[in-house]
Amino acid sequence: MVEATNTELVSRILQVFFVSFVYIFGVARAIGAENKMKWFKRRTKTTFFSQKGFLGEYINFGYPRTWQGLVVFVAIYGVIFGLGYFYVFRF
């Protein structure tokens, strides 16, 4: 295995961050607003510091409240962390 330079590692981490954002956006579109409302509980108390913009609200799922929400949660974060770790440190 060849050691990656710091620049390569930062580049890979930024790529994983961007692809993760696109992946979460795609999952949010695939699930739809109705299922997101049924499967996840949104934060009820908002402050100035916890407010989000349009894209932040769209990809904000909240806390899983059903087993379907838990499956979606595990699938999203399992794919992101699993493939992200593999791409950044093993590839």
N, C-alpha and C positions, 0 to 999 in steps of 0.2 A: 504494500500500500504506500502510495506516495503522499507525503505530508502536504497539506494545502497551506498556502500563505494566508496571512490575515485578510488581505484584500479578497481572496477567493471565498473565504468563510463569510465575510460580511456580505458579499454579493449573493451567495447562496441563501443566507438568512433573509435578505431582502426579497429574493425571489420566492421563497417559501411564504413569506408574509403576504406578498401580492397574490399569489396563487390561492392562499387560504381565504383571502377576502373574496376573490371571485368564486371559489367553491362554496362558501357560506351564502353568498348572494344567490347562486344557482340553487342551492338546497332550499332557501327561503322561497324562491319563485316556484320550485317544484311542489313544495308542501302547500303553499297557498295561505292566504290570510285566515281563512276559516279554521283550518286545522291548527295553525299556530295558536289561535285563540283558545281552541279546545284542549290542546296538548300542553301548553305552556302558560305559566302565570307571570304576568308582567309586573314590574315594580309599580306600586301605587303611589309611593311618596317620592316626589321629585324635587330637587333643589336646583339652584342655578348651576351648580357644578356637575350635576348628574344628567342634565338635559343633553339630548343628542340631536343631530341634524337629520335631514331626510334619509340619507343612506344608513346612518346609525340606527334610526328607528326601524328601518326596513329589515336590517339583518339582526336586530335585537330579538332574540327568542324569549328570553326570560328563564324562569325556573321550570323544569319538567314537573307536570302534575299528573300525568298518566304514563302507562307503560310505553305507549307510542312515543311520547315526548322523551322518555329515557332512552329508547332505542335510537332516536334521531340524535340526541345529545352524544351518546357513546359513538355513533357512526361518524359524526362530524369531528369530534375531537380525537377519536382513534385514528382516523385517516390523516388528519393534519399532523398530529404528533408522530405517528408511525412513519409516514412517508417523509415528513420533514426531517426527522432524526436520521433516517436512512440517507436522504439526499445530502444533508449538510455534513454528516460525520463519516458515512461509510462509502459514499460514491466517489 
